[in-house]
């Protein structure tokens, strides 16, 4: 099963076109790479290249104006890079048929990316340039 352990950046532009290098394992044979928003809407990346079993280079999708935290998924051999784990139902009363244990989907933070209108580096650069253009008062 594919597993994502690291992204080269933690932000991408809402209009798409941001290059992201995905590091992990199980990427050989990947036949789909996509972003998923908090409402489970999926956006296929514009382009991706499987560089090796442990590295994919992708170009982020246009998210049609949607901003916020997204998760990146790699699908290889019919399996998504999502880890399923058992967890307690939280109330300690074991009211579920599984005696308090429920199957839950865990999306790793390593696959999180923030889609924004402007990259932080661009905002900081614009602020720097603006301060350089302001006259110094003595």
Secondary structure, DSSP 8 states (H G I E B T S, - for coil): --EEEEES-SEEETTS--EEEEEEE--TTEEEEEEE-TT--EEE-SEEEEEETTEEEEE----TT--EEEEEEEEETTEES-EEEEEE-SSSS--STTTTEEEEEE--GGGEEEEESS-HHHHHHHHHHHHHHS----
